[in-house]
Amino acid sequence: MKTTAFSLTEQQQAIVRHDRGPALVFAVAGSGKTTAMIHRIERLVREKIFAPEEILATSFNKDANQNIERGLARWPHCQRVQVKTLHALGFQIVREAHRRGALPELKLGRSGHALHTSADKLLMDTVAVVRAARPNWAGQLDGLDREDFLGYVGNCKANLAYAEMSRAQLPRWARKVARSAQRPENAPWYADLYRAFEDERLRQGALTFDDMLMTGWELLCRHEAILGALQQRHRCVIVDEFQDVNLAQAEILDLMTKPERNFMAIGDDDQTIYEWRGASPNHFLNFRRRYRSAVYMMTDNFRCQASQVALANQVIRHNRHRQPKRLSLTQGFGGSTDLLIHENRDEMARSIVARISHALANGRTPAQIAILVRVYAQTPPIQEALMAARIPFVLTENGRESAPSKPAPGVAITTIFKAKGLEWPLVFVPDCNQGVIPLERSGRIEEERRLLYVALTRASQELSLHALANAPLSPFLLEANAASVLETIGIVSRALKIEPLDWGAEEYAAVAINAQRLELYDYFGRWWQAEAEHRRAIAAAVLRFYARAQQVGVFRQLEVGQTDVEMWRTLAGPKADLTPLVTPETDAFLEQFRRTRPKRRWFGGR
């Protein structure tokens, strides 16, 4: 059963019913959060709780906003709902301030845009000025990594870190939020260049992309009239992908929602993968305490198959800085996930392309397939192999797309960062090795683990993980016992397709013990679509296994909850034969279980 526009789950309905006040929504990957969000907006407008123009639906990226707009388009009464990115909101504040004469130094063109919005062009101008004024900086400027420096500036502005605090003229309370920029350990002179960069920007009256938010927040702090107008215009604010917000965005949202706090934040802290550009899971995780908000959970995953759900859960549970939760399986035990080891990158590329060729020959289209990489340096061997096989592909790089030809859309090659929020039936993840996932130079181990979690939850049918034999496997897969998880899911899948009369100890262990330990039992109670007679037979077999475990004194060690037992009883029906199961193979398994008291979270029947 899939959720539809007219069939919302209980979790989604709870969000739709929220009227006023602050609310925090933990929405796992593939949970249908956008569906819940747009249905809530529709109800708020239809029931006249808010006028459509008073509602602001916003997110960090354009793709998420487009999904919201498409969802609302079906209802004419929602046409005036405001949907915009957080950067667009920041620039709205800047334009309003300029119109009121509060920002006279900013030079706007006829279109209302700043004359110099390119940070790269502004940096070139800054370097020219600094070269002339400070000849002793020549060596440093010659070796300047422009991308690295602009990343530093962007991160500073995202976190309200000023080159010169005094220049902002912030009120005292705002100075407790903002701070002075820190000098990077590896390039302390960046702080001085940042100051020169800001001098040149102000001299030109320019506004870069990063300034939209920092300047927007600054204006709200300094001008009560501008803030008041914004608060009156947007009485209800709903933010999607809230885990991606940075300090500047969080503080703008805090100020504009202050009078009524009709503020709903939706997101997933387990998908916070933009810390390198200023995002922090703390804004999401601290929301409840900061606003004393209602909290809703959306844990049903309507995208992935059991192998992807189980593996993703086992990977992300090792993060400590998170809200405890799990993906709940709804789609069943179809599809597949495999982990393949290769001697070198060329062999890995050929293997991936061979599998793509096989998928295309069996009815997949190129647009249904994606290859997700951690960094673009991984792609050349894969591109070469695809071109040799004459398979069209689209490489998304730095916001641009390049392809070897112009035919229909091809296989997507993109980073995990750009894949967030998207899905494909068939997904490949190459180089699942230490040094790539996690990246060698990254010090953010939990963010790297989140990246793998995002990659694992992009596939709706098949997921293919690839690694090199001459490098350690990703520690995230090792600590998750990936091979054992995938083997267990395979056994459960096989067991569900056959009659329990044909089960051995391996199948009983997989269904009666391991599926529960992999937290997949919700599926059987809520979503399992097998024939009624087959369901009853399997449920009765599991209960007979439990009865025998009780009889021989090991049931408590199975760690099966009473709720789980009741679920199987409901599925088995009142007429089920629940006499203890007695077979030599299962008795041998239970005896071994009693003696060894397995320490692992799950175990095979062999």
Secondary structure, DSSP 4 states (H G I P E B T S, - for coil): ---BTTB--HHHHHHHT--SS-EEEEE-TTS-HHHHHHHHHHHHHHTTSS-GGGEEEEESSHHHHHHHHHHHTT-GGGTT-EEEEHHHHHHHHHHHHHHTTS-TT--B-TTSSBS---HHHHHHHHHHHHHHH-GGGHHHHHT--HHHHHHHHHHHHHTTEES-HHHH---HHHHTT-EEPPPPSS-TTHHHHHHHHHHHHHHHT---TTHHHHHHHHHHHH-HHHHHHHHHH-SEEEESSGGG--HHHHHHHHHHTTTT--EEEEE-GGG---GGGT--HHHHHTHHHHHT-EEEEE-EESS--HHHHHHHHHHHTT-SSS-----EE-S-S-SEEEEEEESSHHHHHHHHHHHHHHHHHTT--GGGEEEEESSGGG-HHHHHHHHHTT--EEEEETTEEE-SS-SS--EEEEEHHHHTT--EEEEEE---BTBBTTBTT---HHHHHHHHHHHHTSEEEEEEEEEETTSPBPHHHHHTTHHHHHHHHHHHHHHHHS-GGG--HHHHHIIIIIHHHTT-HHHHHHT--S-HHHHHHHHHHHHHHHHHHHHTT-HHHHT--HHHHHHHHHHH-TT---PPP--HHHHHHHHHHHHH---SS-----
